[in-house]
Amino acid sequence: MSKSVDSFYALYNNPFLLSGIVVEFYKHYSFKQQNDILLSYLILPLTLYESSKAGLQRANKQRSIRTFVKEPERLFGLAERLKEYKKMTNLTMQFAIDQRYLLIDEVLSVKVDSSNEITMNPGLKPHLTAAANLAKMLNAVDVISVYRQFGIKRI
């Protein structure tokens, strides 16, 4: 039974599939700043967790971090999820960089390479919508403030 659970985990948490979610986030993230690569560690834990994904899918232009964090069930266990998805985020980012979907500059700012189009899995559509809305919500907010408002003290 344990092997089948491990197999499902490996299929669901696959860096090749999840890279589309990270690329979708950075496509919609227009506030380029130093060290914005650190925001990548928030993408998977927030878009793959059902409660926060649902909140992000319903987000509109008026949604801000303040309104998002008012419902604590969205952020419940975020620090633990960050630790859980840290390795997967690293693998996903490495795959996206190797495939030239994402580019990292000298100040650790992430840019999407528009000349190299990624094929998205249609089954990830709710997660892609959540990632795009997360990016719009985090625009114009510096990285340190984002982590503070989400209550994250370390990655």
C-alpha positions in Angstrom: 0.0 0.0 0.0 2.8 2.4 0.8 4.3 2.0 -2.7 1.1 3.0 -4.3 0.8 6.1 -2.1 4.4 7.0 -3.0 3.6 6.5 -6.7 0.5 8.8 -6.5 2.6 11.4 -4.6 5.3 11.3 -7.3 2.7 11.7 -10.1 0.9 14.6 -8.5 4.1 16.4 -7.3 6.0 16.3 -10.5 8.3 19.2 -11.2 7.7 18.8 -15.0 4.0 19.4 -14.5 4.2 21.9 -11.6 6.6 24.1 -13.6 3.6 25.4 -15.5 2.2 26.9 -12.3 5.4 28.7 -11.4 5.7 30.1 -15.0 2.1 31.2 -14.9 2.8 33.1 -11.7 5.8 34.9 -13.2 3.9 35.7 -16.4 1.5 37.8 -14.4 3.9 39.2 -11.9 4.9 42.6 -13.2 6.6 44.1 -10.2 10.1 43.1 -10.9 12.3 43.6 -7.9 15.5 42.4 -6.4 15.2 38.8 -4.9 11.8 38.2 -6.2 12.9 34.6 -6.8 12.0 34.1 -3.1 8.3 34.5 -4.0 8.6 31.1 -5.8 8.6 29.3 -2.5 5.0 30.6 -1.9 3.5 29.5 -5.2 3.2 25.8 -4.8 2.1 25.8 -1.1 -0.6 28.4 -1.8 -1.9 27.1 -5.1 -1.9 23.4 -4.3 -3.6 23.7 -0.9 -7.3 23.6 -1.5 -8.4 26.3 0.9 -5.9 28.9 -0.3 -6.4 27.9 -3.9 -10.1 28.4 -3.7 -9.5 31.9 -2.2 -7.1 32.8 -4.9 -9.4 31.5 -7.7 -12.1 33.9 -6.5 -9.7 36.9 -6.2 -10.5 40.0 -8.1 -8.7 43.3 -8.7 -9.6 44.6 -5.3 -8.1 41.6 -3.5 -5.0 42.4 -1.5 -2.8 40.5 0.9 -4.7 42.1 3.8 -8.0 40.7 2.6 -6.6 37.4 1.7 -5.0 36.8 5.2 -8.2 37.7 7.0 -9.4 34.1 6.6 -6.9 32.2 8.7 -7.8 28.8 7.2 -6.1 29.8 4.0 -2.8 30.2 5.7 -3.2 27.4 8.3 0.1 25.4 8.2 1.7 27.6 5.6 5.1 27.5 7.3 5.0 23.6 7.3 3.8 23.6 3.7 6.7 25.8 2.7 9.1 23.3 4.2 7.3 20.4 2.5 7.4 22.0 -0.9 10.9 23.6 -0.7 12.6 20.8 -2.5 9.9 20.5 -5.1 10.0 24.3 -5.7 13.8 24.0 -6.2 13.3 21.2 -8.7 10.5 23.0 -10.5 12.5 26.2 -10.8 15.6 24.3 -12.0 13.5 22.6 -14.7 11.9 25.9 -15.8 15.3 27.6 -16.0 16.9 24.6 -17.8 14.1 24.6 -20.4 14.5 28.4 -20.7 10.9 29.1 -19.6 12.3 31.4 -16.9 15.4 33.6 -16.7 17.2 34.8 -13.6 19.2 38.0 -13.7 22.1 39.1 -11.5 19.8 40.6 -8.7 17.8 37.3 -8.5 14.8 38.7 -10.3 12.8 36.2 -12.4 11.7 36.9 -15.9 9.6 34.8 -18.3 11.2 34.0 -21.6 8.5 34.9 -24.0 10.3 33.3 -26.9 10.0 29.9 -25.3 6.3 28.9 -24.8 5.5 26.2 -22.2 2.8 23.6 -22.7 0.3 23.7 -19.9 -1.5 20.7 -18.6 -5.3 21.4 -18.9 -5.9 19.6 -15.7 -4.0 22.3 -13.8 -6.3 25.1 -14.9 -7.6 25.9 -11.4 -4.0 26.0 -10.1 -2.9 28.2 -13.0 -5.8 30.6 -12.3 -4.8 30.7 -8.6 -1.1 31.3 -9.5 -2.0 34.2 -11.9 -4.3 35.8 -9.2 -1.6 35.3 -6.6 0.9 37.2 -8.8 -1.6 40.0 -9.3 -2.2 40.2 -5.6 1.6 40.4 -4.9 2.3 43.1 -7.5 3.7 46.3 -5.9 4.5 44.6 -2.6 8.1 44.0 -1.7 9.2 40.4 -0.9 9.9 41.1 2.8 6.4 42.6 3.4 4.8 39.6 1.6 6.5 37.1 4.0 5.7 39.3 7.0 2.0 39.5 6.1 1.8 35.7 5.5 3.5 35.2 8.9 6.6 33.4 7.5 9.8 33.9 9.5 12.1 31.7 7.5 12.2 29.6 4.3 
